[in-house]
Amino acid sequence: MILKSLSMINYKNFDERSFVFNNKINCFVGNNGVGKTNILDAIYHLSFGKSYFNPVASQNIKHEAAFFVINGTYEKEQQTEKIVVSLKRGQKKIIKRNGKIYDRYSDHIGFLPLVIISPADSDLIIEGSATRRKFMDGVISQSDKHYLDALLKYTKTLTQRNSLLKYFALNRTFNQDTLEVYNLQLEQYGQIIYEKRQAFLETFIPIFKARYQAISSGNETVNLLYESHLSTNNLNNLLTNALQKDRALQHTSVGIHKDDLVFNIEDHPIKKFGSQGQQKSFLIALKLAQFDFIKTKSQVNPILLLDDIFDKLDAQRVTQIIKLVNDENFGQLFISDTHADRTEAVIQQVHQTYQMFKL
Ligand SMILES: Nc1ncnc2c1ncn2[C@@H]1O[C@H](COP(=O)(O)OP(=O)(O)OP(=O)(O)O)[C@@H](O)[C@H]1O
């Protein structure tokens, strides 16, 4: 799968901009703030229908403009695929494939597999469990439609159940039967998600460990541990046991929306006990394992976006990573960096064709 060309109108700091890409490696170089990351984010938009960096959709429209349009032309399985993502202020986002609007955004997820490695990934270590669930969801959803479907239904039911708990509290009323309807739905979808997360990690953890060993210089052991309320009991029982607490809190305190993925080094949390270098290697290993996993599942080489990669790693590590992906016949790579010379020196070592875009 190759992204042949990209054009953007009113996307973040760009008025109008078009690029025709190299089939292998593309580098965006320029000073801080010229919009290198924004271009990568536009490519991310074409795969996921949203920004990797800014969850508020309207903030991706150029200041003072009324809309943005991102247009990508891909070659996939000898077919040309035209993807358009557009947003007008105050309206719903539109995603089109070959002129046809998707009824549901989720139908598009996984069609153009993509992995991004960015300095913002450190949130996975620093922030709360939601970012790590989002990571798991992102990896699994790109190769499993049933997972995404169960996740969307679970999230919708959870919102409804929470609204009901608020309604009960506000109106000093309670109805077990109505709540039970939601409990059963949460149990049904939650069990699917729990089992799929477990199965995913069984495959993913060995890949991740191998990637970490390959890119780290040390011999330390790393691990990922899945934590879920559902490992202790089924969700219906958990919801029943938590009823008084949930009524007091006016939201649902147990379920797979509280799952976490613990990042360990030598059996201790990497957040507290990992060095800067170990944390960086950990994050890169996670993302490369994501690349491997999606590639195996979807039989497509995901597009790989390397944002500001030198911010995380020294030139030797960067070369190692690019060689690694190159050796394994990767698809297409997009890199952003402030220094053209540094990037070019690394790229030339992999003996691939490439294109530099100076911004
Ligand atoms: N909605 C928007 N409208 C206009 N400009 C925006 C919008 N959102 C972001 N920007 C601008 O985009 C620029 C940042 O772009 P980007 O993060 O892509 O830079 P970069 O080239 O990757 O920089 P760095 O090397 O520092 O990472 C900033 O100048 C910011 O003000």
The ligand as an ORCA input file, in Angstrom:
! r2SCAN-3c Opt
* xyz 0 1
  N      -5.605     25.230     13.599
  C      -4.453     25.827     13.305
  N      -4.427     26.932     12.532
  C      -3.268     27.539     12.221
  N      -2.064     27.117     12.629
  C      -2.021     26.008     13.397
  C      -3.210     25.313     13.776
  N      -2.849     24.264     14.543
  C      -1.495     24.306     14.645
  N      -1.004     25.351     13.962
  C       0.396     25.772     13.820
  O       1.173     24.710     13.304
  C       2.509     24.938     13.724
  C       3.103     23.670     14.304
  O       3.276     22.782     13.305
  P       4.030     21.438     13.562
  O       3.781     20.903     14.933
  O       3.695     20.567     12.410
  O       5.539     21.950     13.475
  P       6.846     21.136     13.240
  O       7.418     21.590     11.948
  O       6.612     19.681     13.399
  O       7.696     21.699     14.429
  P       8.724     21.005     15.453
  O      10.002     20.835     14.673
  O       8.834     22.035     16.517
  O       8.122     19.725     15.910
  C       2.514     25.971     14.796
  O       3.024     27.170     14.236
  C       1.047     26.125     15.143
  O       0.724     27.384     15.550
*
